């Protein structure tokens, strides 16, 4: 039974990080505990943390300390190798790996980088490590600038070497292939490999090869003058600003890096003004050369600029600085969110990760972690791509989540708002919204049609045409009408607007499903090893027994729809028949009503929280119950109890709370908290897309 996977490369700058990031995301969606290990790392610099390890632990929130995640540095390996202590190298690596193997269900192992003096021994060392750890391997290589015949022959030779050493090669990944050559390379490799292993090819992506401003600062030992908070800006093309400003402006491209002598204040000010103008591309940063800095009067002017363009000073001359920038081999850092998102999207599109994992023949994991639940949600959302409308298009959280989802090809998204304001907001935050549809309600081709529809639906309530026109200028009403008319499959709002503002239009004309009288909500509470459904924690302040029964039935249906076996606990301050009082009687009556309406539903109540979730307490208090101690759906008697409990569980245990998800409407409309995070928006959009699939 395989418990690990080794990712090895044949040379430096192979694009190995893309594969490691993609596989880790995939593994965390399948297994409860996944570890990460680097047998050999580059020599640690002053900050004391290897970049690969820092990126993986930070991005995936792994339960690991950096020092647990590697065995040796390159210098230590070379020293031991020169002393003839190759065996000691492997002993140290095996010991460190075994410590992780005992703690985790699976360990993703990343091979060395071929980036130092010891690279001559790294190919054989990676083979020895994979063999002695007893793990299967994926080989990664870089196709950039290579002859097809020679490249494929060398890769096939490497695969044979691994196989001859008794190491199973799960697949090969060829990176940085020209898009037009993808199928040609795959076909040639399939012929060379003769079904020895799976073959994947990933196209070259310029975004991944261009350095960030931070990398330029580090490489050129630059001094940051302005914009320290924007050092993670991604550069595009770069050019030297040595000509007159009116000539130079015509050479600017998207995310241009401006390299100019430090005394060329005209170029600096002109570039910054161009960045603010709608008529010119955005600027990623400015490099001032020659150790020169702007005059004090100009620096004072720059200090007053509200701009997202970092300005750095370097001692190199303009020509040398440009050459050094051009020679930087860009890496992925923990802060490189755009590069990480791009890498994950490329992996998902061009590498069949599911096929690779099937070949690993791993065990079925016990329990469900937040990562597994989120992964399963993502896969379900991708099955049938849905169109979601987001009314709050000028909010940064909305734009970040929407950009990430469309980049991963999960959903189609329309954001509402004034186009120029949305685009400017996105540009100032470095968010790519090129794949989003932006609609301004007042300029929409559907506006008049929506006004007529709303008037016809609500005229019996005293709505006239002028009121209908005003309503359709409201983004919540316009977005809800998109869903009603089928121009969108679902809506997510509430990051800026109140719950009432978000839900009112849905209640007015989307309305509830047949047989449903109560719109309610659930949270998916993702605990360490399970996911529980909490309802209702967001909508109904004090439901009566009939309403509470309906909330329980709806919540059980929602749980089942999301792959959770519903065992419903009707919560109260007492368990079984012992308690008395109006509140507990309401819960008891609701339980009876729910059983009458749905006899096959596993439901028990009244029941205390500990009896619902703790097997020992449940067996003691309700020994005959099929729900006690193993409840997956917990129904709270009122909003005060439910809202406070979900927040207490979330804060005290670190649980991920996905929701609230509204249930009972004919079409999905979901509400966000005004304190929501980007992850909250991301998850709610995915849940809404899955609800739309059910509809």
C-alpha positions in Angstrom: 0.0 0.0 0.0 1.5 3.3 -1.2 1.8 6.0 1.4 3.9 8.5 -0.5 4.7 10.0 -3.9 8.1 11.4 -5.0 8.3 14.3 -7.4 11.7 14.3 -9.1 13.1 16.5 -11.8 16.0 16.1 -14.3 17.3 19.6 -14.2 16.8 23.1 -12.6 13.9 25.3 -13.4 11.8 22.4 -14.6 8.4 23.8 -13.3 8.4 21.1 -10.6 6.5 23.5 -8.2 3.5 23.5 -10.5 3.2 19.7 -10.1 3.8 19.8 -6.4 1.2 22.5 -5.8 -1.4 20.7 -7.9 -0.8 17.3 -6.3 -1.0 18.7 -2.8 -4.3 20.4 -3.5 -5.6 17.1 -4.9 -4.3 15.0 -2.0 -5.8 17.3 0.6 -9.2 16.8 -1.0 -8.9 13.0 -0.7 -7.1 12.3 2.6 -7.4 13.4 6.2 -3.8 14.2 6.9 -1.2 14.9 4.2 2.5 15.7 5.0 5.2 17.4 2.9 8.8 16.5 2.8 12.0 17.7 1.0 14.9 15.3 1.5 17.4 17.9 0.3 17.0 21.7 0.2 19.1 24.6 -1.1 21.3 26.2 1.5 19.2 28.2 3.9 19.5 31.9 3.7 19.3 34.6 6.4 15.5 34.2 7.0 16.1 30.6 7.9 13.3 29.0 5.9 13.4 27.2 2.6 11.2 28.9 0.1 9.5 25.6 -1.2 8.7 24.6 2.4 7.5 28.0 3.4 5.2 28.2 0.3 3.6 24.8 0.9 3.1 25.1 4.7 1.7 28.7 4.3 -0.6 28.1 1.3 -2.0 24.8 2.4 -1.9 25.5 6.2 -0.1 22.2 6.8 0.4 21.0 10.3 4.2 21.0 10.0 7.2 22.9 11.3 9.7 23.9 8.6 12.5 21.9 10.3 10.4 18.8 10.2 10.0 19.1 6.4 13.6 18.5 5.3 16.5 16.4 6.1 19.7 18.0 4.7 20.9 21.1 2.9 22.9 21.0 -0.4 26.1 21.9 1.4 25.7 19.1 3.9 25.0 16.6 1.2 28.1 17.6 -0.8 30.3 17.5 2.4 29.1 14.0 3.3 29.4 12.8 -0.3 33.0 14.1 -0.5 33.8 12.3 2.7 32.4 9.0 1.2 29.4 9.0 3.6 26.7 8.4 1.0 25.1 5.9 3.3 24.8 8.4 6.1 23.0 10.8 3.7 20.3 8.2 3.2 20.1 7.2 6.8 19.4 10.8 7.8 16.8 11.2 5.1 15.0 7.9 5.9 14.8 8.7 9.6 13.3 12.1 9.0 10.8 10.7 6.4 9.7 7.9 8.8 8.9 10.4 11.4 6.4 12.0 9.0 5.1 8.7 7.7 4.0 7.8 11.2 2.1 11.1 11.6 0.4 11.4 8.2 -1.9 9.3 6.0 0.2 10.3 3.0 3.4 12.2 2.4 4.2 14.2 -0.8 7.9 14.2 -1.3 9.6 16.9 -3.4 13.0 16.1 -4.9 16.0 18.5 -5.1 16.3 21.5 -7.5 19.6 20.9 -9.4 20.5 24.5 -8.5 23.9 24.3 -6.7 27.4 22.8 -6.9 26.0 19.4 -5.9 23.8 19.1 -9.0 26.1 16.6 -10.7 25.1 14.0 -8.1 21.4 14.9 -7.8 20.0 12.6 -10.5 21.5 9.5 -8.8 20.7 10.8 -5.3 17.0 11.3 -6.2 16.9 7.7 -7.5 18.5 6.4 -4.3 16.1 8.4 -2.1 13.0 7.2 -4.0 14.2 3.6 -3.9 15.1 3.6 -0.2 11.9 5.3 0.8 10.0 2.7 -1.2 7.8 5.2 -3.0 6.5 5.7 -6.5 7.7 8.6 -8.6 6.6 11.3 -11.0 9.4 12.8 -13.2 9.2 16.4 -14.3 11.3 18.0 -17.1 11.5 21.3 -19.0 11.1 21.2 -22.8 11.9 24.9 -23.4 14.4 25.4 -26.2 15.1 21.7 -26.8 15.2 19.4 -29.8 12.1 17.1 -29.8 14.0 13.9 -30.7 16.8 14.5 -28.2 14.5 15.7 -25.4 12.1 12.7 -25.7 15.0 10.3 -25.9 16.6 11.7 -22.8 13.4 11.6 -20.8 12.7 8.0 -21.9 16.2 7.1 -20.8 15.6 8.6 -17.4 12.3 6.7 -17.0 14.2 3.4 -17.9 16.8 4.2 -15.3 14.2 4.6 -12.6 12.4 1.4 -13.7 15.6 -0.6 -13.8 16.3 0.5 -10.2 12.9 -1.0 -9.2 11.1 2.3 -8.8 7.6 2.6 -10.2 7.2 5.7 -12.4 3.6 6.9 -12.1 3.9 9.5 -14.9 6.0 12.1 -16.6 5.2 15.8 -16.8 6.7 17.9 -19.6 6.6 21.6 -18.7 7.0 24.8 -20.7 5.9 23.4 -24.1 4.8 25.8 -26.8 1.0 25.6 -26.9 1.0 24.7 -30.6 3.4 21.8 -29.9 1.5 20.1 -27.0 -0.1 17.2 -28.9 3.1 16.7 -31.0 5.2 16.3 -27.8 2.7 14.0 -26.2 2.4 11.8 -29.3 6.2 11.5 -29.5 6.6 10.7 -25.8 3.9 8.1 -26.0 5.8 6.4 -28.8 9.0 6.5 -26.8 7.5 5.4 -23.5 5.6 2.5 -25.1 3.0 2.5 -22.3 5.6 2.4 -19.6 4.0 5.4 -17.8 1.4 8.1 -18.3 2.5 11.3 -20.2 1.3 14.8 -19.5 2.4 18.1 -21.2 1.8 21.6 -19.8 2.2 24.7 -22.0 4.5 27.6 -21.3 2.9 30.4 -19.3 4.7 33.8 -19.4 3.1 34.8 -16.1 5.1 32.1 -14.3 8.4 33.1 -15.8 8.2 36.9 -15.0 9.7 37.9 -11.7 7.9 39.9 -9.0 9.3 43.2 -7.8 10.4 41.5 -4.6 12.5 39.1 -6.6 14.1 42.1 -8.4 14.8 43.8 -5.1 16.5 40.7 -3.8 18.5 39.9 -7.0 19.7 43.5 -7.5 20.1 44.3 -3.8 17.7 47.2 -4.3 16.4 49.8 -1.9 12.6 50.3 -1.7 11.7 54.0 -1.9 8.0 53.8 -2.3 5.2 51.1 -2.3 6.7 48.5 0.0 3.3 46.9 0.3 3.1 46.2 -3.4 6.4 44.3 -3.8 4.5 41.2 -4.9 3.4 42.9 -8.1 3.9 40.6 -11.0 6.0 42.1 -13.8 5.2 41.7 -17.5 7.5 43.1 -20.1 10.2 45.5 -19.2 12.0 48.3 -21.0 14.5 51.1 -20.5 13.1 54.6 -20.2 15.9 56.6 -21.8 13.9 58.5 -24.6 11.7 61.5 -24.3 8.5 60.8 -22.3 6.1 61.3 -25.2 8.0 58.6 -27.1 8.4 56.3 -24.2 4.7 56.1 -23.3 4.0 54.3 -26.6 6.3 51.4 -25.5 4.3 50.6 -22.3 2.6 47.2 -22.2 0.4 45.6 -19.5 2.3 45.3 -16.2 5.3 47.0 -17.6 8.4 47.3 -15.5 10.0 50.7 -16.1 13.8 50.8 -15.8 15.2 54.3 -16.0 18.1 56.4 -14.6 17.3 57.8 -11.1 17.4 61.4 -12.3 14.8 61.0 -15.0 11.9 62.4 -12.9 9.9 63.1 -16.1 9.8 59.3 -16.9 9.0 58.4 -13.3 6.1 60.9 -13.1 4.9 60.2 -16.6 4.8 56.4 -15.9 2.9 56.9 -12.6 0.4 59.1 -14.4 0.0 56.6 -17.2 -0.8 53.9 -14.5 -3.7 56.0 -13.3 -5.0 56.7 -16.8 -7.6 54.5 -18.4 -5.8 55.1 -21.7 -2.6 53.3 -20.8 -1.7 49.9 -19.5 -0.9 49.3 -15.8 2.7 49.6 -14.4 4.0 46.9 -12.2 7.0 48.9 -10.8 9.8 51.3 -11.5 13.6 50.6 -11.1 15.8 53.7 -10.7 19.4 53.0 -11.8 22.8 54.3 -11.1 22.2 54.7 -7.4 20.4 58.0 -8.2 17.2 59.1 -6.5 14.8 61.9 -7.4 15.3 65.3 -6.0 13.7 66.1 -2.6 11.0 68.2 -4.3 10.1 65.3 -6.6 10.3 62.8 -3.7 7.8 65.0 -1.8 5.5 64.9 -4.8 5.8 61.1 -5.1 5.0 60.7 -1.4 1.6 62.2 -2.1 0.7 59.8 -5.0 -2.0 57.3 -4.2 -0.5 54.6 -6.3 0.1 50.9 -6.3 3.5 51.1 -8.1 6.6 50.3 -6.0 9.7 52.3 -6.8 13.1 50.9 -6.0 16.7 52.2 -6.4 19.6 50.1 -7.5 23.3 50.8 -7.8 23.7 49.2 -11.2 23.8 51.2 -14.4 20.8 51.1 -16.6 22.2 48.5 -19.1 23.5 46.2 -16.4 20.2 46.5 -14.4 18.2 45.6 -17.4 20.4 42.5 -18.2 20.1 41.3 -14.5 16.3 41.7 -14.5 16.2 39.7 -17.8 18.3 36.9 -16.4 16.2 36.4 -13.2 14.8 32.8 -13.0 11.5 33.5 -11.3 10.2 31.3 -8.4 7.0 30.8 -6.6 6.8 32.2 -3.1 4.1 32.0 -0.4 3.1 35.5 -1.2 2.9 34.8 -5.0 -0.9 34.2 -4.9 -1.4 35.0 -8.6 1.4 32.5 -9.6 0.0 29.9 -7.3 -3.5 30.3 -8.7 -2.1 30.1 -12.3 -0.1 27.0 -11.4 -3.1 25.2 -9.9 -5.3 26.1 -12.9 -2.6 24.7 -15.3 -2.3 21.5 -13.3 -6.1 21.0 -13.3 -6.4 21.7 -17.0 -3.5 19.7 -18.3 -2.8 16.9 -15.8 -5.3 14.2 -14.9 -4.6 14.1 -11.2 -7.5 11.8 -10.5 -6.0 9.2 -12.8 -2.6 9.5 -11.1 -4.2 9.0 -7.6 -6.1 5.9 -8.7 -2.8 4.3 -9.6 -1.4 4.9 -6.2 -4.0 2.4 -4.8 -4.2 4.3 -1.5 -6.6 3.4 1.3 -10.0 4.9 1.8 -9.6 7.7 4.3 -11.5 7.7 7.6 -13.5 10.8 8.3 -13.8 14.0 6.3 -11.5 17.0 6.7 -12.3 20.5 5.6 -9.9 20.2 2.7 -11.6 16.9 1.6 -15.0 18.5 1.9 -14.0 21.6 0.0 -12.3 19.4 -2.7 -15.4 17.3 -3.1 -17.5 20.4 -3.4 -15.2 21.8 -6.1 -15.3 18.6 -8.1 -19.1 18.5 -7.9 -19.3 22.2 -9.0 -17.2 21.3 -12.0 -19.5 18.5 -13.2 -22.0 20.9 -14.7 -20.7 24.4 -15.1 -23.2 27.0 -13.7 -23.5 30.8 -14.1 -23.5 32.8 -10.8 -24.2 36.5 -10.5 -22.5 38.6 -7.8 -24.2 42.0 -7.3 -21.3 43.5 -5.3 -18.8 43.8 -8.1 -16.8 46.6 -6.6 -15.8 44.7 -3.4 -12.3 43.3 -3.3 -13.3 40.0 -1.7 -15.9 39.4 -4.3 -13.4 40.1 -7.2 -10.6 38.0 -5.7 -12.9 34.9 -5.2 -14.6 35.3 -8.6 -11.2 35.7 -10.4 -9.9 32.5 -8.7 -13.0 30.5 -9.6 -13.2 31.5 -13.3 -9.4 30.9 -13.6 -10.0 27.4 -12.4 -12.9 27.0 -14.8 -15.4 26.1 -12.0 -18.2 28.5 -12.8 -19.1 31.4 -15.1 -19.5 34.6 -13.2 -21.2 38.0 -13.8 -20.5 40.8 -11.5 -22.7 43.9 -11.3 -21.5 47.4 -11.1 -20.1 50.3 -13.1 -17.6 48.8 -15.5 -14.9 51.5 -15.1 -15.1 51.4 -11.3 -15.0 47.6 -11.2 -12.0 47.5 -13.6 -10.2 50.2 -11.7 -10.8 48.5 -8.4 -9.4 45.2 -9.8 -6.4 46.9 -11.4 -5.5 48.7 -8.1 -5.5 45.3 -6.3 -3.7 43.4 -9.1 -6.7 41.1 -9.7 -7.2 39.5 -13.1 -10.9 40.0 -14.1 -10.4 39.4 -17.8 -12.7 36.3 -17.7 -15.5 37.9 -15.7 -18.6 39.5 -17.3 -19.3 42.9 -15.9 -22.9 44.3 -16.2 -24.1 47.7 -15.2 -27.8 47.3 -14.6 -28.8 50.7 -16.0 -26.9 50.0 -19.3 -28.0 46.4 -19.6 -29.9 45.3 -22.6 -32.2 43.4 -20.3 -33.0 46.4 -18.1 -36.4 47.3 -19.7 -37.4 43.6 -19.9 -36.6 43.1 -16.2 -38.6 46.3 -15.3 -41.7 44.9 -17.2 -41.4 41.5 -15.6 -41.1 43.0 -12.1 -44.0 45.3 -12.7 -46.2 42.3 -13.8 -45.1 40.2 -10.8 -45.7 42.9 -8.2 -48.4 45.2 -9.5 -50.9 43.5 -7.3 -48.8 44.7 -4.4 -49.2 48.3 -5.5 -45.9 48.5 -7.6 -46.1 50.9 -10.5 -43.7 51.3 -13.5 -41.6 54.0 -11.8 -41.2 51.9 -8.7 -40.2 48.9 -10.9 -37.6 51.0 -12.7 -36.1 52.1 -9.4 -36.0 48.5 -8.1 -34.2 47.3 -11.1 -31.4 49.8 -10.6 -30.8 48.1 -7.2 -28.1 45.4 -7.8 -29.8 43.0 -5.5 -33.1 43.2 -7.4 -31.3 43.1 -10.8 -29.2 40.1 -9.8 -32.3 38.2 -8.4 -34.2 38.9 -11.6 -31.3 37.5 -13.6 -31.8 34.3 -11.6 -35.6 34.4 -12.0 -35.4 34.9 -15.8 -32.7 32.1 -16.2 -30.0 34.5 -17.2 -28.0 33.3 -14.2 -28.3 30.0 -12.3 -27.8 31.5 -8.8 -26.8 34.6 -6.8 -24.5 35.3 -3.9 -24.6 38.6 -2.1 -24.3 40.1 1.4 -20.7 41.2 1.6 -21.9 44.8 1.5 -25.7 44.5 1.9 -27.8 43.3 4.8 -29.4 39.8 4.9 -32.8 41.4 4.5 -31.6 43.4 1.4 -30.3 40.2 -0.1 -33.2 37.9 0.6 -36.2 40.3 0.1 -36.2 40.2 -3.7 -36.0 36.4 -3.7 -39.0 36.1 -1.4 -40.9 38.5 -3.6 -40.7 36.8 -6.9 -38.4 33.7 -6.8 -40.5 32.4 -3.9 -40.3 29.0 -2.1 -40.5 25.5 -3.5 -43.9 23.7 -3.5 -44.8 22.5 -0.1 -42.2 24.7 1.6 -43.4 27.6 3.8 -40.2 28.5 5.5 -36.9 29.7 4.0 -34.1 28.7 6.4 -30.4 28.2 6.3 -27.6 25.8 7.2 -23.9 26.1 7.8 -21.6 23.2 6.9 -19.3 23.1 9.9 -16.0 21.5 8.9 -14.4 20.1 12.0 -11.1 18.1 12.1 -12.5 14.8 10.9 -16.2 15.3 10.1 -18.6 17.8 8.6 -21.8 18.7 10.6 -24.8 20.6 9.3 -26.0 23.4 11.6 -29.5 24.9 11.1 -31.0 27.4 11.3 -28.3 29.8 12.4 -29.0 32.8 10.2 -32.7 33.4 9.2 -35.6 32.5 11.6 -35.4 34.2 15.0 -37.9 32.0 16.9 -39.6 29.3 14.8 -42.6 27.5 16.1 -42.9 23.7 16.2 -44.2 23.4 12.7 -41.5 25.7 11.3 -38.8 23.9 13.3 -40.0 20.5 11.9 -39.8 22.0 8.3 -36.3 23.4 9.0 -35.2 19.9 10.2 -36.6 18.2 7.1 -35.0 20.8 4.7 -31.7 20.6 6.5 -31.6 16.8 6.3 -32.3 17.1 2.6 -29.5 19.6 2.2 -27.1 17.3 4.0 -28.0 14.4 1.8 -27.6 16.5 -1.3 -24.1 17.3 -0.2 -23.0 13.7 0.5 -23.7 13.7 4.2 -25.7 10.9 5.7 -28.4 12.8 7.7 -28.9 11.8 11.3 -30.9 14.7 12.8 -30.6 15.9 16.4 -33.3 18.4 17.6 -31.3 20.3 20.2 -32.6 21.6 23.5 -31.4 22.0 27.1 -32.5 18.5 28.0 -32.3 15.0 26.5 -35.2 12.6 26.1 -38.3 12.8 28.2 -36.8 14.3 31.3 -37.1 18.0 30.6 -40.2 20.1 31.0 -41.1 23.6 29.8 -42.4 25.6 26.8 -39.1 25.6 24.9 -38.4 21.9 25.3 -42.0 21.0 24.5 -41.7 22.9 21.3 -38.7 20.8 20.3 -40.4 17.6 21.3 -43.5 18.5 19.2 -41.3 19.5 16.2 -39.6 16.1 16.3 -42.9 14.3 16.3 -44.2 16.4 13.3 -41.0 15.8 11.4 -41.3 12.0 11.9 -44.9 12.1 10.7 -44.0 14.1 7.6 -41.0 12.0 6.8 -41.2 8.6 8.5 -37.9 7.3 7.1 -35.9 10.2 8.5 -33.5 9.3 11.4 -34.4 12.1 13.9 -34.2 12.3 17.7 -35.2 15.1 20.1 -35.1 16.8 22.3 -31.3 16.3 22.8 -28.4 18.2 24.3 -25.5 19.1 22.2 -23.0 16.7 24.0 -25.5 13.8 23.7 -25.8 14.5 20.0 -22.1 14.5 19.1 -20.3 12.5 21.8 -20.8 8.7 21.5 -20.2 8.0 25.2 -22.5 10.7 26.4 -25.1 9.8 23.7 -25.1 6.1 24.7 -25.4 7.1 28.4 -28.3 9.5 28.0 -30.2 7.9 25.1 -29.0 4.3 24.8 -31.6 3.2 22.3 -31.1 6.1 19.9 -29.7 5.7 16.4 -28.8 9.4 16.4 -27.3 10.1 19.8 -23.6 10.4 19.7 -23.4 10.4 15.9 -25.6 13.2 14.8 -24.6 14.9 11.5 -27.4 17.4 11.3 -28.0 19.6 14.4 -31.1 21.7 14.5 -31.2 24.6 17.0 -34.4 25.7 18.7 -34.0 29.4 17.8 -31.7 31.9 16.1 -30.0 33.1 19.3 -28.9 29.7 20.2 -27.9 28.6 16.7 -26.0 31.8 15.7 -24.0 31.9 18.9 -23.2 28.2 18.9 -21.9 28.1 15.3 -19.7 31.1 16.0 -18.4 29.7 19.3 -17.6 26.3 17.6 -15.9 28.2 14.7 -13.8 30.4 16.9 -12.8 27.9 19.6 -12.1 24.9 17.4 -10.8 26.6 14.3 -13.6 24.9 12.3 -14.3 26.1 8.8 -17.9 27.3 8.5 -19.3 27.3 5.0 -22.5 29.2 4.7 -25.1 30.3 5.4 -26.7 28.3 2.6 -30.4 29.2 2.1 -32.8 26.3 1.6 -36.4 26.3 0.4 -36.2 28.8 -2.5 -37.1 27.8 -6.0 -33.7 28.9 -7.2 -30.5 29.4 -5.2 -29.8 32.8 -3.6 -27.2 32.9 -0.8 -26.3 35.5 1.7 -22.8 36.4 2.9 -21.8 38.0 6.2 -20.5 41.5 5.8 -17.4 40.3 7.7 -16.9 37.5 5.2 -13.4 36.5 3.9 -12.4 35.7 0.3 -12.5 32.0 1.3 -16.1 32.5 2.5 -17.1 34.1 -0.8 -15.3 31.3 -2.7 -17.0 28.5 -0.8 -20.4 30.1 -1.0 -20.2 30.5 -4.8 -19.3 26.8 -5.1 -22.2 25.8 -2.8 -24.6 27.9 -4.9 -23.4 26.3 -8.1 -24.1 22.9 -6.7 -27.6 23.9 -5.6 -28.2 25.2 -9.1 -27.2 21.7 -10.4 -29.8 20.1 -8.2 -32.4 22.5 -9.5 
